[in-house]
Amino acid sequence: MTPAARPDLILALDTSTRRSLVMLGHDSLLAVSRREVRHRHGSHLLEQIDEALVEAGATLDDVTALVVGTGPGSFTGLRVGLATAKTIAYARRLPLVGVMSLDALRRAATSAGAPGDAAVVLPAGAHDHYLALPAEDPVLVAPGGLSDAIGDRVAIAIDVDEAILGADAARWGALALDGLPQALLSIARDRLDDGDIDDAAAMTPAYVALPRGVARAAEELGWSPDLR
């Protein structure tokens, strides 16, 4: 595939964690809006887009590509992020790239010094945890089972209470979150340069766990599988 012309300004969104992130940039970040929203991404995201555009001295007319983090993350947060990105992409006829937030978080952590085989841990529902290891399928771990599942690997704890995995895991998680905007942008920029654009209609998020009652419908619709 012939590489696409390098876009002038990328607008990137990520709603996979308890933070709502909006970024603008290309080779480097021009503006970042971060808000601790827990599960209220929909109340902040559009305002953050305006905030980032103002900080960058730009308008939506200057944006030439869109990027959205596809998870894994919470059901509501990811659907808000993808719906917003798809709507802007459709309305303005812009290329859209979906990037696994997990990949960007891992890249950010390893750039900060975490080992490549580290375990990424996310909350999944009220009590379980989503555990992702390199080159392995993710699994849900019930309360009390994380230590055995992680073994002697370094843990990167995202939105996980420090008391569960300790201060080191929380520190790696904080570094991953701090570096998420640049990592997301870098992954997306490489794909855009290669002309690797997603079909917005077919793009689906990866959930840490689906709300009870929708798992069967999700399977029929081709959503991400329920790991329970």
N, C-alpha and C positions, 0 to 999 in steps of 0.2 A: 504494500500500500504506500502511495506517495505521501511523505510527511506533509502535514498541514502547515500553513504559514503560522509562525509563532504569534499567538494572540497578544494584544496590547494590554488587556486588563482582565484578570480572572476574578470573579466573585465566587467565593467558597462558603458553604454553610455546613455546620456540623451540630446535630442535636442528639448525638448518641449517648452523651453523659448527662450529668446533672447541670452542666454548663451549656448555655446557648452561645455558639461561636459563629461570628461572621467575619470573613477575612477578604481583603482586596490586595492584589499584588500580581507579580509575575516571577521575575527572578528572585525578588525579595518581597517581603511584606510591606505594603504601604499603609495599611490600617487594619486594626483588629478590634472587634468589640466582643468582650467576654462578660457574661452575666451568670451568676449563680441562680438558677431558676428551678432547680429540682425537676418537677414534672410540668412546669408551666411555660414550656417553650413557645406555645402559640401566643402568649400574651406579650412576648418581647421581640420575636424574630424580625418582623417588618420594621419596627422602630430601630433595631440594631443595624439593619441594612442601610437605612437612612443615615444613621450615626456614622457608619464606616465610610459611606460615600462622601459625607461632609468632611471627615478627617482626611480622606485621600484627595479632596478637592476635585471630585468627579461626580458624574451623574450616571444613571442607568444606560444612557445613550453611549457612554464610553466603554461599557462592559462588552467584551467580545466572546466570553465563554463562562459557563457556570459549572461549579463542582459541588457535589453534595456527599457528605459522609453517610454510608449506607449501613453502619452498625458493625457489630451487634450493639443493641441498646434497647431502651424501653419501647413498648408498642406505641404509646402516644407521641413521645418525642420524635421518633424516627418518621412517623407518618406526617407530622407537622413539617419537618425538614424537607422530606422528599416532595410533598405536595407543593410547598412554596417554591422549591427549585424547579420542579416540572412546570408550574404555572408561568414562572418568569421565562423559562426556556421556550415554551410554546408561544407565549404572547410576543416575545421579541425575536423569535426564530434564531435562537442562539444554540450552539453545541453544548451538550450536557455530558459530564463525566461523573460516574459514581465511583467513589473510592471507599474500600472497606476501612472504617474508622479504626478497627483493630490493627490493620497493617500500618496505618499512620501512627498510632500510639506506640506500637512496637518499634517502628523506625525512630521515633522521637526518643524513646527510652534508650535504645542502643546507641544513638548518637550522643547521649549524655553519659554513656559508659556501662550500661547494663549489658550482660552477656546475651548472645543471640538465642540461647535456648531458654531464656527466662519464661516463666509462666505469667500470662496476663489473666487477672482475676477481676470479674465484674459482678455486681449484685444482680440477682435474678429473682424477682418477686420478693416476698417478705422475708424469706429465710435462706433460700438456696443461693448458690453462686455459680457463675458461668466461668469455666476454666478452659483456656486456650493455650495449647502447646504447639510449637512449630512442627509442621508436617503431620499433625494429628487432628482428627475430628474433635471439635469442642464437645465438652460434656457438662452436664449440670451436676453439681456436688451438693449433697444434703448437709445440713448443719453438723459440724463436728468432723467432717471428712476431708477438709481442705489440706491439712498438714500431711496426711498420708498420700493424697493425690498429687501434691506438689513435690514431695520428697525433698531432695537436697538442692533443688533448683532455686534460683532467685525468683521472687514473686514481684510482679508489678501490679499493685492494688489500685484499681480505679474506682473511686466512690465507695470503697470498703473501709469500714471502721478500723482504725489503727489497732484496736484491742484484738482484732481477729487474726491479723497476720503480722503485726509488729511494726515498729517504726521504720525499719529499712524498706519494707514493702510499700509503706505509705509514702516514703521519700521518693522511691522510683516512680510511683504513681503520679506524684505531684510533678516530677520532672517530665513525665510523658505528657501530661496535660499541658504543661507550659510550652512544650515543643510541638504540640499537635497542629497548630496553625501552619507552621513552616513545613512540617512533614506532609501534611495533606496537600498543601500547595505544590510541593516538589514532586510528589507522585503524580498529581494531576497534570502538571506542566509537561512531564515526560510523556504521558499518554497523549496529550494534545499535540505535542510536537511530532508524534508518530501517526497522527490522524486516527487515533483509537478513541472513537466517540461512541457513547452508549445510545441505545434506542430508549428514549424516555418512557415509552409506553410499556416496555418490557422490564424496566428497572424495578426491583423489589428490595425492601430492606431485610436485614438479618436481625431477628429479635433474640434477646436473651431467653425469653419464654413468652408464649402467647397467653393472653387472658383466657381463663377457663371458659369453655363454651364456644370458642371460635377455632379450635384446633382442626376439627374436621373440615370446616369451610375453608380454612387456610390451605389445607392439603389439596382440596379440589380447585382452588384458585391459583395454586402455584406459589403461595407465599413461602417464607422460610419455614422449615420444619420445627415442630415443637419438640424440644429435647427431653421433656418430661416423660 
